[in-house]
């Protein structure tokens, strides 16, 4: 059994006892070398879940007397002067939302755009906003008589398109537009695609995604939905299979090629990239040029699960566990390999911690702020080329809620901002090595950005304070930004660098950036339990690193080697099709 922090109680006691006898009893773990994706992007992480065989030279954790009255564990993080680096994918992190959510966010456009700016990484490409989700199969282009649409439909109007154009022009965002596969036809969907392509700034749509989670389609759900409008008749497929989806996909490709030429298609947007791997294999089997990228969704836990004994039942303890991020790499490994072998990128157009609208007491806690940056880097290391975090307005799993009066930030938003701050222009992930007792749940990620700046993010999900000695290729002063909250279960009181976000989306309070200098044990950072710290330092001028550029070939085969995490993980589940037929993100 794992404790709330992911540590095994027996090992924790044993490690503390052994440390009192001899420092050599500490179990040293190493950091795995990043796994390359189709564009050469890799990530590096550390912790017990990563095999030591890919570590640099082993580092022994030094013995040091803990401060009086405090139980402080110790870790050592080392970055070699010649550490290898690989580029971070451009526009790696973006957002996803529903069609109907955009008008809600536009009730307070200045604040919404301020949030977008906090999450955008300057120099890493534009922020990508995906519009879709389950609302895609409810949405229709209605240039006229939109007021006559039944309640279950969402009318996409010229006014909607005009407001979307304004957002694109002001914030320079790029769009992925999800198309209606279930209740619309290829011809009418192509009419909407043509209107969007011709009305929005040229090049702003980077892909049309065909459908939303066809692998959990339920005819009974949609039949019941349409039956609420007796005068409405919509032909529905009896079922969706990998083969029927491919037929539908290329029917859309044919008409879209005429209505919106030049915009690649994305699919199959499955709910389960591991369980529904056949959908991905079938779609790319012919390697037709219309397929621009492969997509899927991923949620490690589900609020639709009602029994706590189920490993997908969401709790704070599970969200903090090693499996919460370790299982993610397993779930995408097959899809990444197949897509990259076909010369295609693989993206998660939806990601969040808990599906089915989230679970209060989990989705809105500080645990999500610690989970998010670790999950995003883990997926990058696994070869995922892009991730869009799903923001469903008015649900508890969204990183924020927004009304015409005020922004209400949730802890998840702070974790996402911390992730964005770890990246930067010309970002390259740096291989590192970390050693610590196995009883700790500690992870670390290093990124080198333009200007020879090194960012090191250390995340402590353990139930104890950790002192980390950072041996870095630098000699100058370093800054430390901290992500803190009263507890992992806190739903308020979180701060980033000593500040909190106000109702207008601006920072309140004085920045509390700490400055540290290197000493005998390198740069020393003490992390309170359940917190994170971002260290920034300029690399010494004499230091050179091995740079691994991204492959430049147009089509290639990349072997994606996935290393087993060694822990049993939560099974990703969706809402049972027999009940609703769609997964409420």
MIGU-909036 format. One record per residue (C-alpha): residue in one letter; x, y, z. Coordinates in steps of 0.02 Angstrom, whole numbers, plus 50000, padded with zeros to 5 digits. Layout:
# residues N
type	x	y	z
A	X	Y	Z
...
***
This chain:
# residues 585
type	x	y	z
X	50000	50000	50000
X	50059	50175	49963
X	50041	50314	50088
X	49966	50479	50032
X	50135	50538	49973
X	50170	50378	49878
X	50299	50311	50003
X	50289	50134	50070
X	50281	50148	50260
X	50393	49997	50292
X	50530	50059	50177
X	50518	50232	50249
X	50554	50171	50426
X	50691	50056	50364
X	50775	50196	50267
X	50775	50314	50415
X	50843	50180	50530
X	50979	50131	50409
X	51029	50312	50381
X	51061	50329	50567
X	51184	50184	50557
X	51271	50220	50392
X	51238	50337	50248
X	51280	50197	50127
X	51116	50110	50167
X	51024	50237	50063
X	50958	50162	49902
X	51024	50261	49758
X	50917	50287	49607
X	50962	50362	49440
X	50880	50464	49305
X	50831	50387	49141
X	50893	50460	48979
X	50754	50543	48882
X	50667	50446	48748
X	50666	50530	48577
X	50509	50568	48483
X	50486	50592	48298
X	50557	50766	48306
X	50698	50719	48420
X	50614	50792	48573
X	50660	50708	48734
X	50637	50735	48918
X	50730	50687	49073
X	50661	50643	49241
X	50722	50566	49400
X	50656	50465	49543
X	50633	50285	49596
X	50524	50250	49445
X	50669	50273	49324
X	50800	50137	49299
X	50975	50171	49362
X	51055	50091	49210
X	51030	50251	49110
X	51104	50364	49242
X	51268	50455	49233
X	51407	50410	49353
X	51328	50358	49519
X	51319	50489	49655
X	51320	50441	49838
X	51203	50539	49949
X	51309	50623	50082
X	51271	50607	50265
X	51225	50765	50356
X	51150	50798	50525
X	50970	50857	50510
X	50918	51021	50588
X	50865	51008	50767
X	50685	50952	50783
X	50663	50924	50596
X	50657	50763	50496
X	50746	50810	50336
X	50785	50684	50200
X	50926	50716	50079
X	50947	50703	49892
X	51086	50744	49770
X	51052	50809	49594
X	51196	50818	49470
X	51206	50892	49296
X	51367	50856	49205
X	51458	50998	49115
X	51442	50893	48958
X	51263	50836	48986
X	51171	50792	48826
X	51022	50898	48774
X	50876	50878	48656
X	50752	51010	48595
X	50581	51036	48672
X	50444	51019	48539
X	50380	51187	48478
X	50208	51234	48547
X	50215	51080	48657
X	50089	51142	48786
X	49918	51211	48741
X	49738	51211	48798
X	49578	51126	48743
X	49401	51183	48776
X	49222	51157	48719
X	49130	51253	48584
X	49005	51318	48710
X	49141	51370	48833
X	49216	51506	48723
X	49066	51623	48738
X	49075	51602	48926
X	49259	51647	48932
X	49226	51795	48818
X	49114	51871	48952
X	49279	51928	49025
X	49395	51929	48876
X	49537	52034	48953
X	49556	51915	49100
X	49541	51760	48990
X	49678	51825	48877
X	49784	51866	49028
X	49772	51684	49081
X	49824	51630	48907
X	49976	51742	48918
X	50026	51663	49084
X	50025	51491	49003
X	50109	51538	48840
X	50296	51505	48831
X	50381	51648	48737
X	50501	51583	48605
X	50425	51408	48602
X	50298	51442	48466
X	50117	51502	48477
X	49995	51435	48604
X	49880	51305	48524
X	49697	51309	48573
X	49593	51157	48526
X	49405	51186	48512
X	49301	51030	48527
X	49276	50894	48655
X	49108	50809	48667
X	49026	50973	48613
X	49096	50942	48438
X	48962	50812	48405
X	48830	50936	48464
X	48891	51081	48356
X	48827	51138	48186
X	48869	51284	48073
X	48711	51391	48071
X	48734	51554	47979
X	48545	51581	47990
X	48402	51535	48107
X	48517	51482	48250
X	48381	51524	48376
X	48278	51377	48312
X	48410	51248	48360
X	48351	51119	48488
X	48424	51126	48663
X	48550	50986	48636
X	48630	51074	48487
X	48758	51213	48490
X	48742	51338	48349
X	48907	51397	48276
X	48862	51567	48205
X	48950	51707	48111
X	48955	51801	48276
X	49046	51656	48359
X	49169	51655	48215
X	49197	51843	48225
X	49238	51834	48410
X	49355	51687	48378
X	49443	51788	48244
X	49470	51929	48369
X	49549	51808	48493
X	49665	51738	48360
X	49719	51910	48301
X	49751	51981	48474
X	49837	51832	48553
X	49917	51749	48401
X	49849	51580	48452
X	49838	51434	48332
X	49684	51323	48325
X	49638	51140	48313
X	49454	51131	48264
X	49358	50973	48309
X	49225	50922	48183
X	49057	50838	48213
X	49068	50655	48166
X	48912	50582	48248
X	48763	50695	48212
X	48824	50790	48059
X	48872	50740	47883
X	49040	50765	47798
X	48964	50890	47676
X	48888	51007	47807
X	49039	50988	47921
X	49146	51041	47774
X	49038	51197	47756
X	49084	51247	47934
X	49267	51206	47902
X	49268	51313	47745
X	49187	51458	47838
X	49317	51447	47976
X	49464	51430	47856
X	49412	51580	47751
X	49357	51694	47894
X	49503	51668	48014
X	49678	51734	47982
X	49771	51631	47855
X	49866	51487	47935
X	49781	51503	48105
X	49699	51331	48092
X	49836	51199	48104
X	49719	51050	48097
X	49541	50986	48086
X	49511	50843	48207
X	49381	50718	48147
X	49267	50664	48289
X	49286	50649	48476
X	49318	50484	48566
X	49234	50371	48438
X	49297	50219	48533
X	49166	50248	48669
X	49022	50295	48553
X	48850	50241	48614
X	48704	50236	48494
X	48578	50226	48638
X	48644	50386	48717
X	48632	50485	48557
X	48462	50413	48511
X	48396	50469	48680
X	48476	50640	48659
X	48399	50674	48490
X	48231	50605	48548
X	48215	50756	48661
X	48179	50854	48502
X	48035	50761	48415
X	48047	50867	48258
X	48232	50837	48240
X	48290	50690	48134
X	48474	50648	48130
X	48543	50489	48054
X	48652	50400	48181
X	48778	50260	48154
X	48728	50100	48241
X	48906	50082	48298
X	49079	50150	48268
X	49223	50031	48237
X	49402	50060	48183
X	49356	50015	48004
X	49199	50122	47997
X	49294	50268	48073
X	49425	50256	47936
X	49288	50259	47804
X	49209	50412	47886
X	49379	50495	47905
X	49418	50486	47722
X	49243	50540	47674
X	49278	50697	47774
X	49450	50710	47694
X	49374	50710	47521
X	49254	50854	47550
X	49373	50952	47661
X	49503	50944	47526
X	49385	51048	47421
X	49317	51162	47557
X	49473	51191	47661
X	49624	51132	47562
X	49793	51138	47642
X	49735	51105	47820
X	49790	50934	47883
X	49669	50815	47967
X	49696	50743	48140
X	49625	50584	48217
X	49562	50470	48285
X	49548	50564	48452
X	49518	50403	48548
X	49480	50404	48734
X	49603	50264	48770
X	49767	50268	48671
X	49822	50101	48744
X	49659	50003	48745
X	49603	50075	48578
X	49771	50058	48491
X	49687	49965	48348
X	49597	50126	48299
X	49764	50212	48276
X	49841	50066	48182
X	49693	50054	48064
X	49690	50240	48028
X	49871	50255	47976
X	49883	50085	47891
X	49872	50161	47718
X	49980	50312	47761
X	49866	50425	47661
X	49929	50605	47645
X	49769	50678	47720
X	49818	50620	47895
X	49927	50756	47969
X	49944	50693	48147
X	49881	50560	48267
X	49780	50612	48420
X	49712	50535	48579
X	49652	50586	48752
X	49717	50538	48923
X	49647	50547	49100
X	49726	50438	49235
X	49574	50443	49350
X	49385	50454	49329
X	49248	50529	49435
X	49129	50406	49352
X	49210	50268	49456
X	49113	50255	49618
X	49207	50120	49713
X	49364	50171	49806
X	49439	49998	49782
X	49451	50030	49595
X	49624	50093	49548
X	49546	50228	49438
X	49449	50302	49583
X	49522	50477	49611
X	49600	50522	49778
X	49733	50646	49830
X	49845	50503	49881
X	49834	50421	49711
X	49863	50585	49621
X	50024	50607	49720
X	50082	50428	49692
X	50217	50369	49574
X	50087	50280	49468
X	49993	50442	49432
X	50129	50495	49311
X	50220	50331	49281
X	50067	50249	49205
X	50048	50391	49080
X	50206	50340	48989
X	50142	50162	48974
X	49975	50218	48907
X	50049	50317	48763
X	50200	50208	48721
X	50117	50104	48586
X	50030	50251	48503
X	50189	50354	48502
X	50288	50212	48423
X	50160	50178	48287
X	50137	50362	48243
X	50323	50399	48238
X	50360	50244	48137
X	50238	50313	48007
X	50325	50482	48009
X	50179	50564	48101
X	50174	50665	48260
X	50071	50606	48408
X	49975	50730	48515
X	49859	50721	48664
X	49721	50842	48617
X	49645	50816	48790
X	49734	50788	48956
X	49680	50812	49135
X	49696	50718	49298
X	49514	50666	49323
X	49382	50643	49189
X	49191	50645	49205
X	49197	50829	49253
X	49321	50797	49394
X	49297	50759	49577
X	49282	50890	49714
X	49414	50867	49846
X	49537	50799	49717
X	49527	50894	49553
X	49528	51063	49641
X	49669	51026	49764
X	49852	51073	49769
X	49895	50893	49724
X	49850	50936	49544
X	49978	51077	49545
X	50114	50952	49586
X	50047	50821	49466
X	50031	50931	49312
X	50212	50984	49277
X	50276	50810	49317
X	50146	50732	49201
X	50185	50853	49059
X	50371	50819	49066
X	50342	50632	49082
X	50237	50631	48925
X	50368	50733	48835
X	50500	50607	48885
X	50387	50468	48818
X	50388	50550	48646
X	50223	50644	48646
X	50240	50794	48530
X	50103	50906	48601
X	49979	50911	48744
X	49819	51013	48762
X	49753	51022	48940
X	49564	51016	48935
X	49476	51164	49015
X	49291	51130	49030
X	49206	51286	49095
X	49108	51268	49257
X	49179	51100	49306
X	49288	51066	49456
X	49432	50993	49355
X	49462	51154	49258
X	49617	51253	49312
X	49509	51408	49332
X	49332	51471	49324
X	49288	51637	49245
X	49135	51746	49254
X	49101	51921	49192
X	49155	51983	49363
X	49307	51883	49414
X	49434	51746	49388
X	49440	51605	49515
X	49607	51517	49495
X	49625	51340	49557
X	49787	51257	49613
X	49806	51169	49445
X	49831	51337	49360
X	49981	51374	49471
X	50060	51208	49425
X	50036	51244	49240
X	50115	51416	49258
X	50263	51337	49348
X	50282	51217	49202
X	50278	51362	49078
X	50411	51455	49178
X	50524	51303	49172
X	50526	51314	48982
X	50580	51461	48876
X	50650	51514	48708
X	50756	51381	48622
X	50716	51261	48764
X	50817	51100	48772
X	50795	50964	48901
X	50954	50922	48992
X	51001	50750	49054
X	51023	50744	49241
X	51049	50619	49380
X	50974	50616	49553
X	50999	50502	49701
X	50888	50491	49854
X	50807	50363	49969
X	50675	50257	49883
X	50552	50309	50017
X	50545	50483	49940
X	50432	50531	49796
X	50544	50659	49716
X	50562	50707	49533
X	50667	50834	49441
X	50678	50907	49266
X	50811	51020	49190
X	50792	51137	49043
X	50920	51249	48960
X	50850	51403	48874
X	50914	51549	48772
X	51049	51652	48857
X	51135	51499	48933
X	51007	51495	49074
X	50976	51330	49161
X	50808	51295	49243
X	50793	51150	49365
X	50620	51103	49428
X	50615	50992	49582
X	50448	50922	49641
X	50426	50844	49812
X	50267	50741	49829
X	50330	50658	49988
X	50261	50683	50161
X	50424	50755	50225
X	50545	50898	50200
X	50686	50862	50077
X	50856	50945	50063
X	50926	50938	49888
X	51108	50970	49844
X	51118	51029	49665
X	51286	51006	49578
X	51266	51113	49424
X	51385	51175	49288
X	51375	51351	49359
X	51461	51460	49488
X	51356	51618	49498
X	51205	51656	49607
X	51046	51559	49575
X	50864	51608	49600
X	50730	51498	49678
X	50543	51514	49645
X	50431	51409	49757
X	50260	51332	49731
X	50181	51313	49904
X	50015	51277	49987
X	49956	51234	50163
X	49937	51050	50114
X	49914	50936	49965
X	49726	50936	49999
X	49715	51125	50003
X	49593	51207	49884
X	49654	51383	49922
X	49804	51471	49994
X	49928	51417	49860
X	50065	51538	49807
X	50193	51544	49668
X	50349	51642	49708
X	50256	51716	49857
X	50113	51783	49750
X	49935	51734	49713
X	49823	51773	49566
X	49688	51903	49593
X	49513	51910	49518
X	49578	52013	49371
X	49714	51887	49329
X	49858	51993	49394
X	49978	51946	49532
X	49945	52002	49710
X	50084	52018	49838
X	50271	52041	49833
X	50378	51918	49737
X	50480	51813	49858
X	50616	51749	49742
X	50758	51678	49844
X	50941	51698	49793
X	51066	51562	49838
X	51251	51536	49804
X	51354	51380	49779
X	51444	51307	49929
X	51531	51146	49979
X	51378	51044	49933
X	51335	51144	49778
X	51173	51243	49776
X	51069	51185	49923
X	50879	51196	49915
X	50763	51136	50052
X	50588	51088	49995
X	50446	51081	50119
X	50340	50926	50099
X	50219	50930	49953
X	50297	51078	49865
X	50402	51122	49713
X	50549	51235	49679
X	50614	51308	49515
X	50799	51350	49518
X	50870	51466	49385
X	51055	51496	49357
X	51168	51553	49215
X	51283	51416	49152
X	51468	51453	49170
X	51539	51519	49004
X	51670	51383	48991
X	51539	51245	48995
X	51493	51160	48832
X	51362	51025	48812
X	51328	50889	48687
X	51181	50947	48583
X	51071	50818	48498
X	50980	50906	48356
X	50810	50850	48296
X	50810	50741	48140
X	50780	50839	47980
X	50718	50698	47869
X	50539	50717	47814
X	50489	50538	47844
X	50584	50420	47954
X	50566	50277	48073
X	50605	50309	48255
X	50619	50170	48380
X	50532	50221	48540
X	50601	50122	48685
X	50486	50125	48834
X	50558	50079	49001
X	50444	49989	49121
X	50405	50092	49274
X	50392	49939	49383
X	50232	49989	49472
X	50053	49939	49444
X	49959	50089	49375
X	49782	50152	49372
X	49676	50097	49227
X	49609	50241	49125
X	49421	50230	49115
X	49285	50332	49034
X	49104	50355	49071
X	49011	50195	49036
X	48936	50205	48861
X	48781	50117	48920
X	48740	50266	49029
X	48790	50422	48936
X	48895	50372	48788
X	49012	50520	48806
X	49148	50554	48932
X	49121	50715	49026
X	49296	50789	49040
***
